[in-house]
Amino acid sequence: MRTVRIRQCQVIFIALTLIAASFHATADAQVAASAFVNFEASQTNPVRLSPTGTRMFAVNTPDARLSVFDLSQPSNPRLMKEIPVGIEPVSVNPRTDDEAWVVNQVSDSISVVSVSRGIVTDTIYVKDEPSDVVFAGSKAFVSVSRKNEIRVFDVNTHAQIGAPIAVFGGNPRALAVSPDGAKVYAAFALSGNRTTLIPFTNAPAPPSPTNTLLPPAPQQSIIVDATDPAWNPSFIKFTMPDNDVVEINTATMAVARYFSRVGTINLGIAVRPTNGDLYVANTDARNLVRFEPSLRGHSVDNRITRIEVASGTVTPFDLNPDINYSILPNTAALSTALAQPTAVVFDPGGNFMYVAAFGTDRIARVGLDGSILSRIEVGNAPGPRHKRGPRGLALKPNAQRLYVLNRLSNTISIVNTVSETVLSEIPVGSFDPTPTVIRNGRGFLYDAKLSGNGTSSCAACHIDSDMDHLAWDLGDRGGQMQTVLGNNGLSFQMHPMKGPMVTQSLRGVNELDPLHWRGDRGDFLAFNPTFDTLLGGAQLSSEDMAAFRDFIKSLRFQPNPNQNLDRSSPETFAGGSPSAGRYSFIFENYAPALSCNSCHEMMPGPGSNRLIIPANLLQEPQAFKVPHLRNVYQKLGFNNTPGASTIGGFGLVHDGSDSTLFGFLSRPVFGTFANDTTRKTNLSAFLQCFDTGFAPAVGYSQTLTAANVNESSAGGWVLLEQQTLFNVDLIAKGTIDGRMTGLFYRRSSDDYQTDRTGVGPFTRPQLRNKILAGDTLTVMGVPPGSGIRMGIDRNLDGVLDGDAAARSNRSVDFDGDGKTDISVFRPSDGAWYILQSASEFLMSQPWGLSSDKLAPADYDGDGRTDIAVFRNATGIWYILNSSTSTFTFTQFGMSGDLPVPGDFDGDGKADLAVFRPSSGIWYILNSSDATLRVQQFGRSGDHPARGDFDGDGKNDLAVFRPGDGTWYILQSFNNVFRAQQFGTSGDRPVPGDYDGDGKTDLAVFRPSNVTWYIQQSFNNTFRAQVFGFASDQPSPGDYDGDGKTDLAVFRPSDSSWYIWQSSNSSLRARQWGASGDFSVPSAYIP
């Protein structure tokens, strides 16, 4: 096939045999890594069903959106709405079919979402790192994980009720409600296991090496059970309750009791509906086992633990009871293992539960006694690059469907609970911005199938790339001495019996080489042997290890909640002055020529100069690398004061032996500071406010309405604008003149660019006026460099989000002003007569023969419709390109085909496409790469329907079957088939975006009663309106430019147009055309 372009001087039709040269240029579906910051938030309950079970709500964590699915066809969820929320949403809970509360971990907020309005209606600020929300009566309970609190809000006013409920446990996340609503339960995700440390000064000498060539090991601490009578109460004079689950009375909002010895890492909790017993998905750490060879392939046990609420009895059940851990590799175990359970959901009868095994891509059906009744594979493609990572479960029992949200692939698997098979897998949203470098490497952290038996992964200790707040002794009595060369040229001999070390976060390790507490790993690639020596598997290939490293380099710490929003420190914190502490840290010496900043460089570094300090200078038995300080504030859960009760058993420094910064600074090595109470208090305050790399204004958001936009609390809007100088980009999401709009703040011009050409920009006062007039906007600080992506161009393809949605549903806009132009084709002279809406300019263009089929579309991607026809006799397309005033002849199709051009590949240009009625086959020539797509979809007698029914910016294959009034749609964003009866025999399909949500709605015009019937996708509501005569040509289009398709007809008898404008619900009439003309907007309506 060949395409010929000719400068327009005189229109000449030439019949040619045309052959087109093909090329391949694939567009990357992800965005550049520089515009995406990976905080690796920890999903808790990322998918839930509405109370009626008719809708599914799922968080699209990387895209900062909530996806809402219609479950009218439970096997084929239909994405009906995507609503922008806060940064890295981790949980959702729908209170009604229309209202959902979304928990945003990085934004430290709850987004209250209205599905019908498609926006966030309120933002509740809840720092630090909220994880889940549940409802009990008129109260909403929110777990605030980093603060170890539960906060309660009124579900109607959103006001906080009472003071935060302090809970004594580590990191409360997953929540559940008793069947009678009288109790709320919170599982402590990082609860520990009652292990703690005996410091090296008090511990016995380490055992002798089994390698006789080794020297004696350095003196080191030991890990013990805090209740071990050998140490308690002689040395351990504090208590560790090891609280794993807390019960809260919903009426009094008081803690009723705690349950202990449930598990170490507790990520999921569910209530048995029949008797209220609790079942907790957890792993239990085996860190009391000393030395790496003894832990090889068995560092944790994967469990479900039952709590009998009546008696308080706690019974753990091993999910892998049949595995022989002494066999490595264990092929049989790899095929059945259930690793890192994260979610639990009960069947309504309470007879069994489903448990998500995040590490091995399996769902287990589990009996009440912990027995494994069956396993369902959700990830059949082998290898970490294809890992799913099931993290959330939602059950629709009456439809026998289980929905599994997969964190790593950002998809939802639909499971038939009868056959226990995956029916299909669909994307969580229409777009996933996750960069390729993260997709390629992330699975290596979480894939337990890389271990020798499938029971553990790197993430078994590095929970969601972070810490488990435990110490492990991974030394090797039979190992070898290691020579380590520091960055300053000093050489160190490292003993393989290194003693206990607390788990370090994998976040922020970029440019921190060497790694590990002792600096004994030159770079991240040096960790490869761990896949063998600790996990019991095989080392990765160099290519895979490099992919793993590149992913790890993407990880970032979240903002420090102890700082002010503008990144400054508070005047006072924890009894001290952070500013005075900062001065002491940088400028004051605790020993000659030594300040804190001498080693813990904070400008420009993250609190480390990356050097290994000799043991004698540290007054330690071993040399250690200078650690960074960005997450010190997260390590203060240990209290070893005599008589105290402590949540954690490990604190600061390499083995966790120091419980406070004040105590750490009291060590003799700190010279003059060691006995200076004021300086130590100020330094402690400063270090707890140490910068993590991002300002707390990142993620901070406010929802502005007419009720609050003029209040003093709205000053956060001004503050966010001020922070755009260094700390954030600023975006806004909501409505402008009633239409969903995204905005990006441009500091240089002090205004807000919108996501639609021709709308705005607006200043803050202008936006305030619009809010006072009824609009709602949520302003939010986002990481620097990500504002355009998160605000106005979701996929960074250069097409604004609002323009992309409009383009996919726009028709016959010849002047590119965003409005449908009144236009006709006159067969008697082969001319097009166009009334351009932008200027009321008359345009006439001879183009075509009386027998040609009209094919207007934007073939050159300039935002203007091109005049085009399809010649039925020859299958040749004749296109007049508006961008260059050239025309093309392209042979594509054959006699009898129906032209249905559209943007099927999402490149912003209409593709040549035909539907062949004789066979029901579609033929599409993708403009992006000139490849041919052939697909059978439909049958003889069907009418092809043009439109973007799923709102992903691409045309979908769709047909209307007049025999029974059924629509058949193949959604392009998830390749899911959808069938829906809407219409009757004799109806004419008139699809369009009648509600302005960016998705094509099902619609028909019924000549028998001149009624339009529309199924609006925005809120799934039905609309019927009488409009027109039976002999009219239905000509829907967006004639008023408000983003919504208007009802319109062309009446050939008097050459009049009648348009019902959606913007103001008014009738517009205009004479245009002559008897015998054809309406161009009705070109694709049968």
Secondary structure by P-SEA (a helix, b strand, c coil): cbbbbbcccbbbbbbcbbbbbbbbbbbbccccccccccccccccccccccccccbbbbbcccccbbbbbbccccccccccccccccccccccccccccbbbbbbccccbbbbcccccccccbbbbbccccccccccccbbbbbbccccbbbbbccccccccccccccccccccbbbbcccccbbbbbbcccccccccccccccccccccccccccccccbbbbbccccccccccccccccccccbbbbcccccccccccccccccccccccccccbbbbbbbbbbcccccccccccccccccbbbbbcccccbbbbbbcccccccccccccccccccccccccccccccccbbbbbcccccbbbbccccccccccccccccccccccccccbbbbbccccbbbbbbccccbbbbbcccccccccccccccccccccccccccccccccccccccccccccccccccccccccccccccbbbbbbbccccbbbbbbcccccccccccccccccccccccccccccccccccccccccbbbbcaaaaaaaaaaaaacccccccccccccccccccccccaaaaaaaacccccccccccccccccccccccccccccccccccccccccccccccccccccccccccccccccccccccccccccccccccccccccccaaaaaaaaaaaaaccccccccccbbbbbccccccccccaaaaaaaaaccccbbbbbbcccccccbbbbbbcccccccccccccccccaaaaaaaaaabbbbbbbbcccccccccccccccccccaaaaaaaacccccccccccccbbbbbccccbbbbbcccccbbbbbbcccccbbbbbcccccccbbbbbbbcccccbbbbbcccccbbbbbbccccccccccccccccccccbbbbcccccbbbbbcccccbbbbbbcccccbbbbbccccccccccbbbbbcccbbbbbbcccccbbbbbbccccccccccccccccccccbbbbbccccbbbbbccccbbbbbbbbccccccccccccccccbbbbbbbbcccbbbbbbcccccbbbbbbccccccccccccccc
